[in-house]
């Protein structure tokens, strides 16, 4: 057990094969989580990784020892746990390492109503208890009971996007052998749209490709399928299915900024004046389109616990991140790749035009995508880059953001890996490349 490695800014994650996460960590965390919330009942889901069942047993033991009853939701997507937490008003825990390889595992926690648990909302307290090996034993230990949350989840997502809003579209879906495969069949059974699925069978060894659609090579099989020309939309889910990534009818990926803009514009048609949240490395076009559509854009830090907190505080209708997380007020401010997919299908049905045309209306700038750098000291590296900046505005909401007016970049430490992440946007690809090379040169000098 290595809690100093495993506890991140807004979740727990590490390698199970090297002991970064192990059964002891899960048991101690379960006990601390139950104590932190004085929770009589906690709902727990898990993904299909080889270690997930073992870690569930340890986590549940810690919770029941503290006196909490555990509702075993089984192998489900993360957004099913958020749904159950929101609908039933109980805390939730999801055993998953999301997009990481099969030898990893982790834990996402939420308070009743799917409210996030991050560093500032209890995760540091849990970490302290785990490091001190603190546990309590209740005189009345809890029990474990199983429940099937999927029928309620299906009803819930269709209360947000009605099945009749989706027409007879052709959709190619890559579940990546992750948890999306548990619910996709039930979803499309309710739609006029037809699904052609890849790797729908959950398998936590991820035998076909890693369940991380942010990496282009992991989309290769889906791109090849969509390239056939018969599909209106391609969809790829990450391992725990809370994130969705999309391809247009030509097999070209959509950025998180493009999807955020399209969904925000759609929702603002019915809810003008609503607050829409986006993180600080989405395209500048996102805030422009929100304003043009009659909404109020609010900028926030990167990370689901941060964006969920801001959404709840501001009563935001919708939030989007560059990384494929999309959050909905009607979903208890939680993220759901499945709801995002349904909304894109509804948009395509209403537009009656190919996505390759519709997307051009919201794509205004050139972007670098995420460029990662390994550095010895992230704080010193950020300071060195900032010292090299001139004729620009600077802010430190999340790492370093430098705005030149006609172009901007953000350089921030990863919340989950020992890296600096660079995102650049400008009016041309040449300008983007110029800034990327400049930052890379500065970081190389700093070494």
N, C-alpha and C positions, 0 to 999 in steps of 0.2 A: 504493500500500500504506500503510495506516494502522493498524499493530498496536496502538497505544495506544487506538484506538477499538474494534477488532475483538475483542481478547482480553477475555472476560468472566470471571465467577467460575468457571464450570465448562464453558465451551465457547468457540468462536470464531464470531463472527457479525457480518455487516455488509453494506452495500450494495455490490453488484458494479458497478453502473452509475456510481457516484461514486468508485470506487477504494478504498473502505474495505477490501475484500478483492479480491485479484487473483492472477494466476498466480504472481507472485514470492512472495507470502506463503505460498501453498500449497507451493511448492517448498522454501522455507526451513523451513517447519513440518514437512514430511515428512522432511527431512534431520535436523532437530533431534530429532524424535520417535524415529526409528530409532536415533540416537546415544544418546538418553536411556535407552532400554531395551536397547541392544545387541541389537536384535531381528534374528534371522536371517530371520524371516518375519512379514509384516504383512498382515492381511485388510482390504480396502477395499471399502466399498459406497458408493452414491451415490443421490440422489434424481433426479427428472426435470426439474429446473430447466434453463433454457437454457444456463447456464454450468457445470453439474455435470460434463459430460464433459471440457471444457477444463481444469477445475480438477483432475479426476482425473488427467489426464495430467501436470500439473505436480507434484501431490503424489507420484505414483508415481515420477516422475523424481528427486525429492529423496530418496525412500526407497531406490531402487535405486542411486543415486550413493553413498549411505552404505553400501552392501553388503547391503541387505535384499532378499529376494525378496518380491514383491507378489502376493497372491492377489486377483484382480479378481472380486468377487462380483456385479458388475453393478448394475442398478437394483433396489433392494430396500428394504423398511422398515428403520428403525434397529434394531428388535428382532431382525431376522435377523442383523445384524452382531454384536449382543451374544450371540445364540445360538452363532454360529460361533466367536467368541472364547472362550466358555465351554466348548464341546464340544471344540475342537481345542487349547485352551491357547495361543493366539497373541494378540498385540495386535490391536486393531481400530480402524478409522477410518471414520467415516460423513460423507460430504459432504452437508450439508443445512442449511437455515435453518429447519427445523421448520415452524412455523405462519406465519412471516413471508411477505410478498408475494414474487412471482417474481423481482423485481430484487435480492433479498437472496440470500446464500449463507453457508455456515459450515462448521464441522467439529466433530464429537464424537469424542473419543478415549477408548480404554480399554486397560488393561493386559491381559495374559493372564488368562483366566478372567472377562472382562468387568468387571474391577475399574475403578472410575472414575478418570479423570484430571481433576483440578480444580486450583485455585490451590495447594492444600496438598499435592498429589500429583503435581506435575511441570509443570503448565501455566505457572507463573511462570518455570521454567527454560527452557521452550520459547520463551516470549515474549522472554526476555532474549537467547537465541540469534538469534531472528528480528530483533530490533531492532539487534543487532550485526552482522547479515548473515553470521553464522558458518556455514560448511558444511565438510564433509569429503568427500573423494573416496576411496573404497575402491579398492585395487588389484584387487579382485574385485567389480565391480558386480553387483547382483542382477538378476533377471529378472522378467517379469510373466507370470502364468499365470491363465487363467480357470477358474472353478469355479461350478457351480450349487448353491447352498446350500438351495434351497427344499424339495426332498424331505426332507432331514434336519430342517429347521425344522418341517415339518408333523408328522413323526413325533414330534419333541420336544414340541410343545405338546399333542399328544394323549396323550403319556405323563403329562402333568400333569392334564389333564381328558379323560377317556375319551369317545369319541364317543357311546357308549351312555348317558352321563349326560344327554344333551340329547335331549329329546323332540320331537314334531312341532309346533314353534312357528313362528309367522310373524314374520319379522324384516325390518325396513326398514333399509337401511344406506346412508349417504352417505360415500363415500370421498373426496369433495372434490377429485377429480382428482389425489390424492396417491398415495402408495406402497401404501396398503392394497389398492388394486385389483389389485395384483400377486399377492396371496395369497388374497383372499376367496373366489374361485371354488373353489380347491383345498380350503379349509377346509370350505365348505358341501357340497362333494361327499361329504364323509365323515359328514355329519349327517342326521338325520331332519328337522331344521329347514329351512325354506324361506327363501331370501333374495330380497328385492326391492331391487335396487341402484340407487343414484343416482350418477352421475359416477364410474364405476369406471375409466375410461380415464385413465392417468397423463398429465398435461399440466402442466408446470411454470409455465405462464403463468396457471394457475388461472382459466379463462375463465368459470366459473359463479358462484363466490363464493370469497373468500379461505379458505384451509385452516386457519382458526382457529375451532374450535367454541366457544371461550369467549365469543365475541361473539354475542349472541342472534340478530342478523339473519342470520348465516351458517347458522343452523339452520332458517331459514324454510321452505325446500323440504322438509326432512325432517319438520318439524312438520306441514306441510300434508298430507303423505302419511300420517303416523301418525294424524292427525285423522280419517281415513276410518273408523277403528274396527276394522280387520281385523288389526292387528298387535299382537303381544305385547310387542315391544321395538323401539325405535329406537336406532340406533348411528351416531355420527359420529366419524370419525377426523381427526386433524390431518395436516399435509403429509407428515411422515415416518412416521406411523402408530404411533408409540410411545405416543401418548395416545388414549384412547377416551372419548367422552361419550355419555350414555345418556338416552333419553326413555322414560317409561312408556307404558302402553297408551292413555293419554289425551293423549299428546303433551307431557306436562309434563317438563322437564329434571330430572335427578337431580344433586345437587351431588356433588363429589368426596368429601365427608364421608359422604354417604348410601351411596355405592358402597363406600367403605372399610369402613363399619360392616357392610354386608351380607356382603361377602366375608370379613371377619375373623370374623364370627359363624359363617359356613359352615365355614371352615377349622378353627376351634376345636372344632367338633363331633368331628372326627377327631383333633385334636392339642391336647387340653387342656393348659394350662400353658405354651403357647408364647408367645414374645415377639412383639409386634406393634408396628411402628413407625409413627408418624404425625407429620406436620410440625406446627409450633406454630400454624398458622392453620386447621387442621381444626376442626370443631365439638367442643365439650366432650363431646357425646354419643358421640364415637368412643371416647375413653378409658373412658367409663362402660360402653359396650356390651362393649368388650374385657374389662374386669374382670368384668362380669356373666356373660360367656360362659366365664370361667375362664382368661383370658389375662392377659399382663403388658404394659400399654401403655408405650411409651417415646417421649418427645417429642424432636423434633429440628428443626434449621434447615430452611428451605426450600431446595430444590435437589437435583437427582438425585445429584450427587457426594457431598453430605453424607449424604443418607439411605441411599445404598448403603453408605457407609463404616460408618455406625452399625449397619446390618443385619448386615454381615459380622462386625463386632466383637462383637455381642450374639448372633449366631446366630439372628436373627429369621426367623420363618416367612413374614411378609408385611409390606409397608409400603404406605401410601397417602398421597397428597397431594391437596390441594384442587383442583389444576390438572389432574387426570385422569391422573396418573402412578400406576401400580400395580406394585409390585415383589414378586418371588417368590423365595423361597429356592431352589426347584427350577428356577428360571430364572437361576441363577448370581447371585442377588440383583439382577438387572436388571429393568427395567420392560418391560411388554408390554401394549399395548392389546388385542391379539388374545386373550391368555390371560384378561384381565379380562372380555372379552365372553363367552368360553366359560363362565366361572364364573357369570356372571349368568344365562346360559341354563340352566345346570345347577340354579341356585337356583330359577328359575321352574318348571322341570320338576318338581323335588321338592316345591315348595310347592303346585302345582296351583291357585294363586290369581293374580289380576292383580297386576302390579307396583305399580299404584296403591294397592293394599291393603297389600302387603308393606312398602313403603317407610315407611308411617306408623309402623311399630313401631320405627324407628330415628331418626326426625326429631322432635326434642324442643324445639328452640329456633328463634328467628328470627335471620336473618343478613342482613348488608348486601350480601354479595358483595364483589368487589374494587372499591374506589373509588380512582381514581388522581388524584394531584395533581402539577402541575408546580411546582417550587420552585427558587429560585436556588441555595440551598446546603442539601443534604439534612441535613448534620450539624447546622447551626445550627437548622434547622426542627425536627428531632427534639428537640434540647435545649429549644427554646422550648415544645414541647408537654409535655415531661416536667416543666418548671417549673410548669405549670398543673395538674398532677395532685395530688390530695389524697384521703385515705381510701381508698387502694388499694395493692396490692402491685405492684411493678415489676420486670421483668427485661429483660436485654439480650442474650438468646441470639441473636436475629436482629432487629435494629432495636429497637423499643420495644414491649414488651407490658405492658399495664395491666389488672389484674384487680380488679374491684370485688366479686367474689363472685357476685353475681346477674347480672353482665354483664362483658364484657372486650373489649378491642380491641388490635390489633397494627398498628403503623405502621412500615414497613420500606422501605429503598431497593430498587428493582428490581435484580435481578442482570443484566438484559439491556437496560434502557431507563432514561433519565434522569428517573425518576419516584419519588415516594413512593406506596406502596400501602397502603391502609387496609382492614382487615377488622374488622368489629364483630359481636358476637353477644350476644343478651340473651333474656330470657323473653318479650318482646313486640316487635312491629314498631315500636310507638311509642317504646320505650326505645332500640332500635337507631337510629332516625332522630334521636333527641335527641343521641346520642353522635356520630353522623356530623356533624351540624350544629355541635356544639361543637368538634370537631377542625377542621372546615373554617374556622370563625370564627377559631380560634387561628392557623391557618396563614395566613389572609388578613391578620391583624394583623401577623404576622411579616414579611410582604413590605414 
